[in-house]
Amino acid sequence: MEENFTLLLPSFNAYDFFSNPSNIMKYIPLFKNISQISENNFIVNVGWILNVKFNVERILAKNRIIYIVSRNEQPKLSGKLDHLFEPLQGNNKLTKVKIVFYYNGPLERLVKIESRRFYNKIKNVLYQNNEEEVSDTEFNNIINEMKTILSGVIKSDEEFDILVNKAVIESVNSEIVLIIGSDKNGIKFLFNKGNLVKEKGEMNNIKSGMKFVMKKKE
């Protein structure tokens, strides 16, 4: 995943913001807590479908911040989050930011979608120009207008990963809703144009054996 955007911030302010991993956690509800074990090493606890801890190493350089993510136990994962900052020529109050994200592990596609959502949210917050999200009422209306295209039972974490990948692909041409659990109290995801637009419910409640329904806007 690669993201490029411009922030209404001087480069040193943008650098300071992204160099503090706690700032990232504010906007990603999957991150439950973070512990600093040395100057540039952290342990992050993620409460998702799997409750896991992983190691994060921070590398600080001029106009660049890198986070190396790793977990050697099962489920194994690895990742790299690279930030590059460049003052916009002719305007020292604007900063061009380039972010390159690599991840290898469970739920790869969903992790990358969540990361893109996070950086879009950060852009809006730092610009103080928040985009309106889909309201719960709008979400329910969207679901009511959709037709079921797939249903079944999630038998494993790998099957959930495949299911999310299918929802993402299907959403390129039409809005897709994925419901895990009961229609009223389940966990719901809205995908559109290959992106996760809205989620409702606690993702860490998802487990094997739960029913699912995938709906598509006709």
C-alpha positions in Angstrom: 0.0 0.0 0.0 1.2 3.5 -0.8 -0.4 6.8 0.1 0.6 10.3 -0.9 -1.0 13.4 0.6 -0.4 17.0 1.7 -0.9 18.2 5.3 -1.6 21.7 6.4 1.3 21.5 8.9 5.0 22.4 8.9 7.2 19.4 8.3 8.6 19.3 11.9 5.0 19.2 13.3 4.0 16.4 11.0 7.2 14.6 11.9 6.6 15.0 15.7 3.0 13.7 15.3 3.9 10.5 13.4 6.9 9.8 15.5 4.7 9.1 18.5 3.0 5.7 18.1 0.4 6.6 20.7 -1.0 9.2 18.2 -1.6 6.3 15.8 -3.5 4.3 18.4 -6.0 7.0 18.9 -7.5 6.4 15.5 -7.3 2.6 15.3 -9.8 1.0 17.7 -8.1 -2.4 17.1 -5.1 -1.2 19.0 -5.9 -1.8 22.7 -2.7 -0.6 24.4 1.0 0.1 23.8 3.9 -0.4 26.2 7.3 1.3 25.6 10.1 -1.1 26.6 13.0 1.1 25.5 13.6 4.4 23.6 12.6 3.0 20.2 10.9 -0.4 21.0 7.3 -1.0 21.9 4.9 -3.9 22.5 1.4 -3.4 21.0 -1.7 -5.4 22.0 -4.3 -5.8 19.3 -7.8 -6.9 20.2 -9.3 -8.2 16.9 -10.4 -11.6 15.7 -7.2 -12.7 17.4 -6.0 -11.1 20.5 -2.2 -10.9 20.0 0.8 -8.9 21.0 3.5 -7.8 18.6 6.8 -6.0 18.7 7.4 -2.6 17.1 10.8 -1.0 16.5 10.9 2.7 15.6 13.7 4.1 13.4 14.0 7.8 13.3 16.0 9.6 10.5 16.0 13.0 8.9 12.5 13.6 7.4 11.8 9.9 7.7 10.1 7.6 10.3 10.0 3.8 10.0 8.1 1.3 12.1 9.2 -2.4 11.9 6.4 -4.7 13.1 7.1 -8.4 14.0 5.7 -11.4 15.8 7.6 -14.7 15.8 4.9 -16.8 17.6 1.8 -18.1 15.9 0.1 -16.3 14.2 3.3 -15.0 12.7 3.3 -11.6 11.1 5.7 -9.0 9.8 5.3 -5.4 8.5 7.0 -2.1 7.7 5.5 1.3 7.9 7.6 4.0 6.2 6.9 7.7 6.4 8.7 10.3 4.3 8.2 14.1 4.9 9.0 16.8 2.4 8.2 20.6 2.9 6.2 21.9 0.0 8.3 24.2 -2.0 7.3 27.8 -1.5 5.0 27.2 1.5 6.7 26.0 4.7 3.2 25.5 6.3 2.5 22.6 4.0 4.1 19.1 4.1 4.0 16.4 1.5 3.8 13.0 3.1 4.5 9.7 1.4 3.6 6.5 3.3 4.6 3.0 2.2 3.1 0.1 4.1 4.1 -3.6 3.8 2.4 -6.4 5.8 2.6 -10.1 5.7 0.3 -12.1 8.0 -3.3 -13.0 8.8 -6.1 -10.9 7.2 -3.7 -9.1 4.9 -6.2 -7.3 2.7 -8.4 -6.2 5.7 -5.3 -4.9 7.6 -4.3 -2.8 4.5 -7.8 -1.4 4.2 -7.9 -0.5 7.8 -4.5 1.2 7.4 -5.7 3.3 4.5 -8.8 4.3 6.5 -6.6 5.4 9.4 -4.5 7.7 7.2 -7.5 9.2 5.6 -8.9 9.9 9.0 -5.6 11.4 10.1 -5.6 13.7 7.1 -9.1 14.9 8.0 -8.3 15.4 11.6 -5.1 17.4 10.9 -6.9 19.5 8.4 -9.7 19.9 10.9 -12.1 19.0 8.0 -13.7 15.8 8.9 -15.7 14.0 6.3 -19.1 12.8 7.3 -19.3 9.1 7.8 -22.2 6.9 6.9 -24.7 7.1 9.7 -26.2 4.0 11.3 -29.6 4.9 9.8 -28.1 5.3 6.3 -26.3 2.0 6.8 -29.5 0.1 7.7 -31.3 1.7 4.7 -28.4 0.5 2.4 -28.7 -3.0 3.8 -32.5 -3.2 3.3 -32.0 -2.3 -0.4 -29.5 -5.1 -1.0 -29.8 -8.6 -2.3 -28.1 -11.6 -0.6 -25.5 -13.1 -2.9 -23.7 -15.5 -0.5 -24.3 -17.0 2.9 -22.8 -19.7 5.1 -20.8 -20.4 8.2 -17.2 -19.2 9.0 -15.2 -22.4 9.7 -11.8 -20.8 10.2 -9.8 -17.5 10.4 -8.5 -18.3 6.9 -12.0 -18.6 5.6 -12.9 -15.2 7.0 -9.9 -13.8 5.2 -11.1 -15.3 1.9 -14.6 -13.9 2.6 -13.2 -10.4 3.2 -11.2 -10.6 0.0 -14.3 -11.5 -2.0 -16.2 -8.6 -0.5 -13.5 -6.2 -1.4 -13.3 -7.5 -5.0 -17.1 -7.5 -5.4 -17.3 -3.9 -4.1 -15.2 -2.5 -6.9 -18.4 -2.3 -9.1 -21.1 -2.2 -6.4 -21.6 -1.6 -2.7 -21.2 -4.8 -0.6 -22.3 -5.5 3.0 -20.9 -8.4 5.0 -22.8 -9.4 8.1 -21.3 -11.8 10.6 -23.7 -13.2 13.2 -27.4 -12.2 13.5 -28.8 -9.5 11.2 -29.8 -7.3 14.2 -26.8 -7.8 16.5 -24.1 -8.9 14.2 -20.9 -7.3 13.1 -21.4 -5.4 9.8 -19.0 -4.1 7.2 -19.8 -1.8 4.3 -17.4 -2.0 1.3 -17.4 0.4 -1.7 -15.0 0.8 -4.6 -12.6 -1.7 -2.9 -12.5 0.2 0.4 -14.0 -0.4 3.8 -16.4 2.5 4.3 -18.0 1.6 7.6 -17.9 -1.1 10.2 -20.4 -1.6 13.1 -19.9 -4.0 16.0 -16.9 -5.5 17.9 -14.6 -7.2 15.5 -12.9 -9.2 18.3 -16.3 -11.0 18.7 -15.9 -12.8 15.4 -15.0 -16.4 15.8 -15.3 -19.7 13.9 -18.7 -21.2 13.7 -20.6 -17.9 13.2 -23.0 -17.5 10.3 -22.4 -14.8 7.6 -24.4 -13.1 4.9 -23.0 -11.1 2.0 -25.3 -8.6 0.3 -24.9 -6.6 -2.9 -26.6 -3.4 -4.1 -28.4 -4.2 -7.3 
